[in-house]
Amino acid sequence: MPPRVATIDVVLDQLQLTVEDFSEKTGLSFDRAEAIALGRWTPSAADRKRIADSLDIEPGSISWGHTMDPRNVRYRQFGLPEEI
């Protein structure tokens, strides 16, 4: 059976790591580590390898990429066109 794939926030939860711990282990700035954990930033291939190595897991076991709904970001920027 192939390994289970999880988003980085789930991985951090399973490893009982905070974003601060994640930032320290990976050498990423807190802001970048937080953006990755929240699904707002997709790390480069080199960063993916460094993150996976620092967490002692395979890069393929992490689902990389944006997980935020872009509509939520847009509504926060511009608001809804009418009151609800």
Residue, then its C-alpha position, 0 to 999 in steps of 0.5 A: m500500500p502506498p504511503r499516506v499523504a497529508t498536508i504539512d499542518v496535519v504532519l505538524d499536528q501528528l508530530q506535535l510540533t508548533v509553527e515555531d518548532f517547525s521554523e526552528k527545525t527547518g531553518l525557515s523564517f517564522d513568516r515563511a514557515e507559517a505561510i507553508a503550514l497554513g497552505r498559503w505558500t508552496p515551497s520550492a523543490a529544495d525547500r521541500k526536501r529540506i523540510a522533509d529531511s528535517l522532519d525525518i519523513e519522505p517528501g512524497s508523503i506531504s501534499w505540497g501546495h495551496t490549500m486555501d480557498p482563493r475566494n476567501v482571500r478575494y472576499r477579505q480583500f474586496g468584501l462581498p458585493e452586497e450585504i447579507 
